[in-house]
């Protein structure tokens, strides 16, 4: 990691909007009154300096009291990934440089290269909307605009820019929003004026072709954009970044900023020129080693006796204006006859010569040379548009990145690798698309035409390479996805500050599926009956456009088992297909790929039933798996048949080592967990390398499934998966019901009955101390001679009827007169009566309770509302298991970075109970309430956390970037059974 860091404050906690900071969260303390200025710890004496100081303390105080009326705290979001920056929310600083026009100077990395939404908070806590009207193509400064009429209670001041006052040894004060504080004053002295631009690392924004000022003022996150003030109140520099391992800070000089501001004030275009070359300032001793002649050095020193170095060519972008002319290591002598050894005069020459030829005199290895190079418009090679398609965002490769990696300025850069352009590689960043469906994509226009020509849902080749490794071109087959997400272009509008969207047209309808036949690869006869089982197995790929139910991934793949080839029914692990919203692709014989759909999601077991059209695979010799009537027990020999991590078939004879009831650990963000089941383990390490497969007997009859179970998130941020087996018994009753009803669609959903509880086994040694009598222990021994256990109620679903009768830690003794010693005896199923008589032990007291059973459907989440960039749904069953209360049926299951929900602190696992004092007990009421909200206004949202802590948030609605919409599952839905409804926006 680079030792340099920008001072923008990254935020994961809510912005301060009236709510109290919660324990364990980093939150700014209450702001001080206007004249109660905060001095950074350790710099208190620097305000007073010492007895020999020339400037008395009172002058600094007077200056700061005036300056703070122009300094603002900026709360902002980049709402979409663009170029080098991801979508994110942060805080920074800025200061007014033109109070009449409402212009605020801040950093480029604050004004954002991509779409920006933000507010400026003045010292008296008046808040105004701000938007960028200029961000420099390469330098770290930008200008925001606000409406001065919106500031009613304070006379706004402006700070004059005086770059000429910057001197080594100058006493300065950095005044701004340091580390999230409303106002901090950090003291220091300028120590350098000629530092090369700091390096913030690869694939990140980096300034270049400029000097930076250096000082030791110990700024930190949030101080980006702060003015660096001298005692007279003028800004001599702009705070930009700092060193992570020292108190060193980097300030951007204001020479070119002042020119830019003056042009904007005159309503003139800010011209910026470039020859697409990065220069570095090198001292004379280094230049001499590069071949600088003595006569040339003497000439330079005579022209400027204080000069200590020269500009040296560092990077020449291939295919740029200087490519083939300038070379790395060339020493710049003059431009158009003017000796240039500093960046400011070089940039002045370039900016005033756009479209013109420049004569550069250089020395290359001691040889003088004269070159003619045309300066091009720097704005023309700076991306100002991006495309949203298939869940991803792409833009043209920027000069910023081309310069970093010395590659030609061509190609389409994947700024947000997601959806159809999320490649299965170790890293998600730095990909450049070379072609789409064999059509080269040298620029964004070529990419648009390539995508337009591909029918929706078609599978096409995409070639791409890493910007860090242009020698290796990769190829991947993707499915064109234009049905879940739109295909539109966003173009930057510097007049309004918005990025205007243009719909790029409707997709070409999917091509009809042409039935085709494939054959299976021949396997060795040594596999025996297991050889034929591979004809029952298929590869399942599932893409999730919206991650509901707390699921952490957007795509998953694994093996499925054909259980009815005639009707086209497949069973697969629910970790592979966790819910119904998404695209299912089924691969037969490693050759044919057709779509599938979700038929049934088991509410407690880790299985999902899919369907497909058998006609689509014509005469492909697939087979239905034949179920064994023999129940697996410990010690049984089985054939383990599976696909490995490369989806190659593997088969091995092994033994069942254990069968026991297990509890999958909970995750802090609730998500589906299989409950109330017996897990099988195998005596082969191969099983832990395979996420899905089957267990069969010597005759090839299926006795169990091998599945991956999603568990908790570990300390490293990874998701734990457990590989275990499950008896085929859990498949049979559901399959029989689907076959009986000839179900080929998902609605009406099949419903099961049972007790809505999670149980855990208790051994008799424990049960005896819990108060179980000897009579009951004898009954357990008689009922189950192989395993003596009872079951404890570990969790009861909140809001269910069962919760009124059964309590956590109840020990179940019998149900309807049958002693319960096996977990499958309490599985939800099709044959449960409306109520059951339960004998239980509660607090060492035996009691009999009549408990109603409840319906559990196999539909899963069927409705989702998206508002303010957050995903709202009914609390799914994992939520009901982990929470003892149900404050509302409006549950936040996710949010987008850079969205209003992220910016103002609406997080996952919260319930929303009110919108602007309107109760929202369910999704219907919530949707009605948010549908009436106007754009760009604050909304009061009352929430209750997962720990039952109430909170009121104020969230500013932003319908331009984050429209309100609803997704609903229905039999008429065209999106794999889902319908999409965009809520019409209301204007304030």
N, C-alpha and C positions, 0 to 999 in steps of 0.2 A: 504494500500500500504506500502511496506517495506520502511523504511527511508533511506536505502542504495540505491545507484544508480551507475551503471557503467558510465564511462565517455565518452563512445562512443557517437558521435554526430549524433542523428537521423536527417534525412534530408527529407524535403518535397519540398524544393526549388531546382532549378538546381545548379549543381556544376559550379564553376567558369571556364568558357571556352572561355572567351573573350567577352561575352555579358555583357551589363550593368545591374546591379541589378535594379529591378522594385520597384516602391513605394509600400510599404506594405509588401514586402517580406524581409525575413531575409537573407542578403547576406554579404559575407565577403568584406571589403574594399580592395582597390588596395593594393598589397603587397609592402613592403618597400624594400629599397636596402639592399645589403648583410650585411653591418655593422650597419644598423639602426635597432637595436634590440628593441623589444617591451617588456617593463616591466609591469607586471600586476598592475593595479591601486591599490594603498594602499601598494605595496611592493617596491616602489621606494627607500625608505630609507633602506630597507633590503639589497640592493646591497652594500650600504656603511657601513652597520651595525652601530657600534658606535666606540668611541675612544678607547674602551678597547678590541675591536675585535682582535683576533690573526691573522686572514687572511686579508691582505689588499685587497682593491677593485680591484687592477690591476691583481691579480692572478685569481680572478673569471673571469674577462674580457678575459684574455688570454686563460683560459680553455674553455670558451664558444665559443670564436671565432674559436677554433679548433673543438669543439664538434658539432657545427652546420653543419659542412661538412659531418657528418654522420647521422644527424637526418632528417627524411623524413616525409612528410604529406602523408597519405594513403587515397585514395578515393576508395571505394570498395562497392560491392554488394554481398549479399547472394542471389543467383538467384532463389532459390527454398526453400520452407519451409522444415525444417529437424529437427527432435528431438525437442528441446525446442525453437528453433528460427524460426520466420516467415521470408519470403522473405522480404528484405529491402535494403536500400541504406544508407550509412553513411560515415563519415570521422573520421579518427583517426590519431595516430602517430606511429612511429617506429624508430629504429636506427640500423645502420649497425654494426654487430658484427664480420663479416669476409668479408673484402673488396675484397679478392682474389676470394672467392667462391660466392660472391654476396648474403650474408645471412643477413636478417633483422629480428630483434627480435621485437615482438609486443604481443598483448594479444590474447588469444584463441578466445575471443568473437569478435575479429577483423579478425583473420585468418578464423573464421567461422567453425562451425561443419559441415555445408553443403557446397554445391557448391559455390565457391568463384570466383569473377572476380574483379580485381583491378589494380590500378596504384600507384606507389610511385613517389612523386614529391620532388626532392632534392632542396637544398637551392638556387641554381642558376636557378631553374625552369626547369630543365631537367626532363623529364618524362619517366619512364620505366614501362613495365608490370611486375607485380609480381604475384607469385602463391605460395600457401602453400606447403611445403614439410614435415611439422610436426605441428600437433596441439595436445597438451597434452590431454589424455583422461579425466582428471578431473581438472588439474590445469590451471590457467588463463594465459597461455603463448603459443605462436605458433611462428613458424619460416617461413618467406617468402623468396623466392629466386628471384633474378633478374640477368640480364646479365650485368656484370661490363663493358663490352666493349661498351654498349650503352651510358655510361656517358662519354662525349667527352670534356667537357669544364671546368671540375672541378676535382681536385684531391680528391677522396673520402677518408675519414678517417673512422676508426673503433673505437668503444668504448670497452674498456676492462671491463669484468665482475669481480667485486670484492665484493662478498657478505660478506666476512669476515670483511669489513670495516664498515658495518652498526652498529652503536652504538647509544644509547640514548643520545640526545643532539647534534648529528652531524648536522652541517649546510649543507643544501642541496639546489640544484636548480632543479626544474622540468622544462625541456625544451621541448616544443613540440607544437602541433597544438591545442591550447586551445580555445574552443568556436568558432572554425572555423577560427581563425587567423592563418596565415602562420607560425608565430613563436612567441611564448610567453615564458617568463622566470618568473617562480613563485618561490619565496623563502620560506624557512621554516626550521624547525628543527625536526628531528625524536624524537618522544615522547614515542613510544612503539615498542618493537620487538616481543611481544608475544600475539598479538591480534588474537582471533579466526577469521576464515574467515567470511567476511560480508555476510549477507543474502539479496538477491535481490528479494525474493518473490517466490511464488509457480509457478510451470510450467515454470520456467525460469532457465537459467544456473546459478549454484552456485558452487563455489569452496569449497573444504573441505579437511580435513586431512593435513592442513598446517597452519602455523602462517602467519599473515600479519603484515607488519610494518605500523605504524600510524604516521601522521604528520598533521599540520594545514597549508596547502598551497593554499587552495581555488581554486583548479582546477575545471574545468567544462567540458561540452561536447566537445569532440574532442581530449582531452588529453590522452585518453587511449593509452597505448603503449609507452608513453614518458619515457625516461630514468630519473632516480633519481640520480643525479650526486653529487659527493663530489668534493672538490676543486681541487683535482689532476686530474680530468677528467674521473675517473672510475665510472661505474654504480654500485650502491649499491643495487638498487631495480628497479622494473618495476611498473610504475603507472597503477592502475587497476580500481579504483572506488572512490566514495566519498559519503559523507552523505548529504542528501537533506536539512536537517535543521541545519547544522553546517558547519564550515570551515574545517572539518576533512576529510582527504584523506587516502586511503588505498593503500599500495604498496605491490606488490608481491615480496618475497625474491628470490634471484637468485641462491641459492645453487643447486637446482635440474635443473635449467636452464643451469647452467655452465656444469654440467655432460652431459646433453642432447646435448649441442653444441659440446662438445669434441667428443662424439660418432659419431655425424653427420660428423664432420670434418675428422674422421677416416673411414668414410663410413661403420660404424658398426650399428647394429640394436639398437634402443633405447628400452631396455627392461623395462617393467613396470609390477610390481607385485601387487596383491591385495588379501585380504581375504574377500572382499565385506563387510567391516565393517567401519563405520564412528566413529572416535574418537574425543573427545572434551577435550581441556585442562582445568582442574579444579584446583583452588588453594587448598592448603593443608586443609584449614578449611572446604571446601566443601567435599573433599575426606574423612576427618574424619567423617563427617556426613553420608557418604556412607559406613562407617565401616572400614576405613583404620586403621590397627593396629599401635600402637606406635612404636613397634620395626621396622616395615617396614618404617615408616616415618623417624625414626632416621637413618636407613641405607641409605635411599635416600639422606638425608641432609648431612650425612658424606661423601658420594661419591661426592656430589656437593653442597658445602655450600651456593651457590647463588641460588639454586633451590627453587622455590616457589610453585610448583604444579606438577601434574601428568596427564597422559592421561587416560581418562575414556571412556568406550564404550558407544556410544550414539545411534547408529542404527546398527542392524544386519539384513542384507537383507535376507528374507526367502529363503530357498532352496540354499543358498550360501555356500561356504566352511566352514564358521564359524557358520552356522545355527545349532542349537541344541547343540552347544558347548559354544560359548560366549553368554552372556546376557547383556542387557542394564544395566548400572551401574557397570559393572565389571571394576576394576582398574588394568591397565597394570603395571606389575612390570619389567619384562624382556622378551627378545626374544633370544632364544638359549643361555641363560646364561648371556646376556649382558643387564645391566640395561638401560631402555629406558624411558625417560620422555619428549622427544621432538619429533616433527614430522620428522625432517630430518633424524636422525638415524633410525627411524622406516621405512621410505620409502626406505632408502638405503638397509636395510635388505630385504624388500619385493622385490625391483627391482632386487636384486642379487640372489633371491631364487625362481624364477619362475619355477613351477613344482615340487618344493621340499617341504618337511614337515618342519614346524617350530614349535618349542616348546615354548609356551607362558606361562609364569607364571603370574597369576592374583590373586586378592583378591576379593571375592564376599561376601559382608556383613560380612567382618572380617575373612572369611574362605579362607586360601590359596589353590590355585588349579593350576594344571599343565595340559595344553591342547596341543594336536598335531593337527595342522591345515595346510593344503596344500595351498601354494600360487599359484594362477592361473594367467594367462596372462591377464593383464588389457586391452590390445588392443583387445583381443578376445571377450570381452563383451562390446565393444564400437562400435556402428553401423557405417558401412562404405558403406552402400548401401541403396537405397530406390526404391520404385515402384511407377510408374505413371499409374493410371487406372481410367477410368470413371470420369476424371476431378479432382481426389483427389491424394494425395501423402501419402504414408505410409512407415514406417520403423520399424524395430524391436525395442522393448522397450529398452531404454538405461539404463545402470547402474546409470546414473545421475538421471533419474526420479524414478527408482526403489528404490534408496536410499532415495530420498526426501519423498516418500510416504510409504516406508517400505513394498513393495509388491514384489512378486517373479519376477525374471528377465525373463519373458516369455510373449508372446502376441505380437500383431501387433499394433503399435501406429499410430493413424491418425494425422500426422503432419500438413496436410492441409485438413481440413474437407470441401470438396466441391463436386459438382457433385453428384454421386451416394452415397457418404459417407458423405453428409451434412445432419445431422439428425436434426429433428425439436425439438430442445431443447433450453433451456434458454441460454446455453453456447455452444460455438463451440470448446472448447479446452478440452484436457485431455481424449479423448475417446480411449479405447483399444478394438479391435475387438476380440471377443471370437470364433466366428464361421461364416462361409459363406456357405449358402445352407446346413446347418446342418453338415458341416465338420469343426472340430476344427482347429483353426489357432494359434497354440502355437508359431510359428515362421514364418519368411517370406517365407521360402520354402513351408510350408504347405499352406500358403495363396495363393501363386502362383498356386499350383496344384488345389486348390479349385476354383479359378477364371477360370482357363483353362477349367475346366470340365463343365462350365455353358454356354449354348448357348446365343448368343447376344440377347438382348431385353427380355430375360426371367425374370420373377418376382420371386425373391428368398428371403428367410428369412435371416436376418443378426442379430446376437446377439452381443451386445457390453455393456461395462460398463465404468464408469468413474474411472480413477485412484484414484480419491479422495473418491470414494465410491464403493469399490469392492463388497459390500454386495448386491447391486442392479443391476441385469442384465436386460437390455432392449432388446426388439425385435422390428425390423422394417422390412417391406417388401420393397425391392428396386428393381429397374429395371436395369438389367445388361447393362451397357453402354460401348460398345467397338467399336462403329461405328463413333462417333464424335471425340474421342480422342484415342490415342494409348495405348498399354499395353507393357511397357518397364521397364527395370531395369537400374538404374544408379549405378555404382561402382566407388568408389574413387580411383584415380590413383595419388599417391604421387610423381611419377617420372615426370609426365607432369603437375600436378596440376589440371587437368580436371577430371570430373566424366564421365566415358565412358558408353555409352548407349548400351544396348542389347535388341533387339526386342524379346519379349516373345511369338511370334507366332500370327497367324491370329485367329480371334474368330471362334467358331463354329457357322455356319449360324443360323439365327432365325428359330425356329420351326414353321411349318405352323399353322395358326390359325384354330382350330377345332370349328366349329359352336356349340354353346350351348344355352340352353334356361333357363331363370330364371323367377321367378314370383316376383311380388311386394308385400311388406308387406301390410297386411290389415290395413286400417285406419278407424277411427270411422265415422259412418254415419253422425254424427253431423257436419262434415265439409262440407256437401252438395256437390255441383258440384265441389268445389275446390279439393275434394278428388281425382278426376280423373286427375287433373292437374299434380300430382306428376309422373304420367306415361309419361308425356312429358318432364320431367326434368332429367338431367344427371349430374354427377360430372366430371369436367374437370381438369386435371392436366397437367401443361406445364413445361417442362424443357428446359432451354436456355443454350447451351454450350458456347456461346459467347454473352456477353451482349452488343448488338449494340443499336443504337438510344438513348444512354444515360440512358437506363433502369437500375434501381438499383439492381434488384434481379435476381437470377439465376433459381428460380422456383416459381410457383404460382398455386393456385388452387381456384376453385369456381364452381358455377352452370351454366349449359348451358340449352338451351331450344330447343327441337326438333321441327323444323318448317316444316320438310318434312320427315316423317318416311319411305316413299316408296323409295325416292332417298338417304336418309341418310344425311340430311342437318341440322346443328345445328347452332344457333346463341348464342354467348357468349360475355361477356364484353371484350373490347380491353385491359383493365388493366390486364386481366387474360392471354390473348394471344396477346401480343403487336406486334409481328412480326412473320415471318414465319420460321425462323431458330430455330429449336428445335423439341422436341418430344412431341406429343399430346397423352395423354391417356384419354379414355372416359370410365366412369364406369356406367353401366346400372343396375338398380334395386339393387344397392349396392352389386352386385355379379359378374357380367361379366366385364372384363376390356379388351378393344381392342384399337388398335392405330387409330388415326385420322390424318387428314392433313388440312392445312389452305387453304381455297378456296378464301377468299376475306377479305381484311383489309379495313374497311371504312376510307377514307382519312380525314374526319372531325368529324364523330360521333364515340362514344365509343363502337363500336360493331365490331366483327369479325365473319365471317362465316366459319364453319368447315364442313368437310364431313367424312363419315365413310361407311364401307361396311355393308349394312343391312343384308346380308347373315350371317355375323359373329355372330349375336345374334339370329339366327334361329327364333323360335316362341315366343320370349320374347314379351309380349303384350305392347310394347311401342305405343304411339299415337302421331300424329302430333297436335301441338297446333292450335286451331281454333281462328282466329283473329276476333275481334269485329269491326263492322262498326261504332261504336259510339266513337267519339273523346272525350277524357277526358277533363273535365273543372273543375275549382275550385268548391269544395263542393260535387263532386261526391262521392258516396259510392263505395268502391272497396274491393275485397278480396286480402290481401297481402299473397302470397304463396312463401315460400323461404326455404332455408336450413340455419340453424344457424351455429355458429362457430364450432360446433361438427358435422356438416353435418347431423343433425337430422331435419326432416320436421317440419315446423311450419306454422301456418295459423291463420290469424286474420282479422276480419272485421274492416276497417278503412275508413278515409275520406281524399280526396285530399285537403290539406290546402293551397297550392299555386302552381302556374305554372308561371315561370318567366325565362327570358333569363339570364344566368349566365356566368361569365368568370372565368375559373379555373386559379388560380394564377400561374405565370411563375416560373420555377425553374432556378437557376443560371446555371446549366448544362441543356441545352434544352432537353426535352423529350416529347413524344406525349401528347397532351392535346386535349380533345374534345372541339370544338369551334362551334359557331353559332347554339345553340340548346336551347330548353326550358327545364328546370329542374322541376321535380315534387317533392313535399315534402308531407309527410304523417303525420297523427295525431296519431302516435304510436311510443313509444321508441324502440319497437322491431325492427323497420326498421333500426336503427343505429347499431344494433347488427348483421345484416345480410348483407353480401357483395354482394349477388346476388339473384335474385328471379324474380317473375312476379306479375303484377297487373291484376286482372280479374274481370269480372262482375258476377252477381249472377248466370248466366247460365254457368260459366266456360269458357267464351270466353276472350281471352287475349287482354288487352287494353294498356298495357305498360310493360316495363322492369325495374327491379330494379338493379342498377349497382354500382360498385365502380369506382371512378374516381381518378386517380393518380394526386396528386397535387405537392406542393413545399416541399422542405426539411426544417424541422424546426431547431431551434437553438440547439437542443439536438442531431442533426444528424439523426433523424427519418424522414420517409417519410409520409406526410399527405395524407390520403385517404378520399375522400368525398363520402358519400352514398346518391344517388339521383335516381329519376326515370326518364325515358324517354319514350315518346309516341311510341307505336308500329308502328306508321306511318313510322318511319325511316327504319323499316325492310322490309316492303311490297314491294317496287319497286325493291330492290336488289334481294329479294327472287324470285319474279316473273321472273326477267331476268335470274337468275340461273336455274330456272325450265324450262324456255322457251328454253334455249340453251342446256338443259340436262347436265349441267356442273357437272362433277365428278372430274375434275382436276383443277389445279390452273392456267394453262396457256392454251390459251392466257387469260391474266387477263382482267376482266371486267373493263371498263373505264367509269368514270362519267365526266360531264362538269359543269363549273360554274365559278364564280369569286373567285380568290385566295386571299381573304381578310378575316380578322377577324373583326366582328362587335360587337358593344356594344350598348345597348338601351339608348336612351336619352328621358327623359320626356319632355312634351311640355313646362313646365315652363322654362326649360333650353333652349329648342330649340328656344323659342321666343327671348331670349336675344342673341342667336347666329345669329339672322338675318332672321329667318323663318317668312314669311309673314302671315298675317291673312288668306289669301286665302288658303295657304297650311295647316294651322291649321284646317280650316274648312274641307278640304279634308280628313285629318287624322281622324277627328271626324266622318265623314260620312263613311269612309272605315272600321273603327274598333270602334264600340260604346262601347266595353268592356274594351279595353286598348288603351289609346292614347299615342303612342310613335313613334319615328323614330329611325334610326340606324346610328351610327357614325363609320366610318372606323377607327378601332384602330390600325390595323397592315396590311401591304401588304407584300406578300411573295417576298423576294428579288430574282432578276433574272427572274421574270415572266413578261409576256407581260402586265398583269394587272397593274403592278407597274408603267408603263409608262403613264397611264391614270388616275388612282386613287391614291390619296395621303392620308397619315395619317391625321385624323381629318376632312376628307370630310364628310359631312352629306348627306346621301342618301335620296332623296325625292321620286323618282319614277324610275321604270325600265320598259322600253317598255310601258310607259303610265300608269302603275299600281302603285298607292301609296303604299309604302312598310311600313307596320305597324306590320307585324308578321315575326318572324325570319325564319320560315320554307319557307317563300316566297323567300329567298335568299340562301336556302340550295343547295349544289351541287347535281346534279341529272342526269337523263338520257335524259331529254327533252330540255335542254338549246340549243338555236341557237348558231351559230358561233360568233355572236356579239350581244350586246344589247345596247339600247339607255338609258343612265342614266342621270337623272336630279339630280343635287347635289348642295350643298351650300358649297363654299370654301371661307373662309375669308369674310363672309357676302355677297358674290357675287354668285348669282344663275347662273348656267351654265349647258349646255347639252353636254354630251360627249358620243361618240360611243366607247364602250369598248369591246375588243375581249374577249370571254370566253376561258377557257383553259381546257385541259384534265387532269384528276387526276385518276391514275389507282389504283387498289386495291391490288397491289402486295407488296408495301412497299419496304424496303431495299432489294436489290437482289444481291448485290455484296459487298464483304468485302476483304480487303487486310490486312494481319498481317505482320508487319515488325518491327524489333527492340523491340518487345514486346508491340507495340502499335497497336490499331485497327483503320484502315482507311476506310472510306466509303464516298459515296456521302452525302452531307448535307441533312438530312431528313427534313421534312416539319416544324417541331418545330424550327429547326435552321433557316430556311428561314423566319419564322415569327418573330423571336427575333433579327435578324440581318438586318440592312438596306443595307449591302453590301455583295457581294459574291466574295471575292478575288480569290477563287479557288474552284474547285469541289472535292478537296481532304481534308477531314475533319477528325480530330482526335476525336474519340468518346470514347476512353478508352485506358488504358495502364496497364501493369502488374508491381507490385512492384518487385524491384530487377532487372528490365530489363534495357537495355541501354536507352530506352526512359525515364524511370523514373530517371535514374542516371544522365542524362545530360539535363534534364529539358524540354523535349517535353511533354506538358500536354494536357489534354482534352480541347475541344472547340477551338483548334487552327486550322488554315488552313495551309497547306504546299503548297508553291508556286514554290519552286525550290529544286532540289537535285543536289549538285555539279554544280551549275549554269545552270542545265538543267531545263527548265520550266516544271511544272507538273500541267497543267490546269485541268486534269481529272484523274480518277483512271487508265485508260489505259496507259497514259504517266507516271504516278507515278510508276506503276508496272514495266514498261519497264526500268525505271531509276534505281530502287532498285535491279532489277534482275541482273544488270551488276556489282553490287558492290562486291568487294572482301571482304573476311573475315578478321576481326581484323584490319581494317583500319578506320580512322576517315572520316566521311562523313559530308559535309557542308549542313545543312538543313535550308532553309530560310522559316520562318513562319510568319504568321500575326495573332495576338491574336483576340479574339472576340471583343475587343475594338479598333481594327484596329491599333494596335501597332506592327510594324515590328521588327523582331529579327532574328539573324543568330545564329544557334546552331551548335556545332560540336559533333557528336554522333559516338561512336566507334561501328562498326558493330560486332555482335557476333552471328554467324550462328550456332555455336555448341549448345548453349542453346536456342537460339531464331531464328529458321529458318524462312525464308520468305515463306508465303503460301497465297493462294487465295481460297476463298469460293464463289461459284457462284450458283445462283438458275437457274435451267433449268428443262425441262420436262424429261431429261434423268438422272437427278441427283438421286442417290441411297440413299442419306442421307435426307430422307423426302423432296425430290425435290432439294437438294443441292449437288453440286459436290465439292470435295476437291482437290486442286492442290498444291503440294509441289514444290517450285522453287529450282532447282538444285543449290547447293552452288558453289561459285567460290573461289579458294584459292589464297592468295596473293603470 
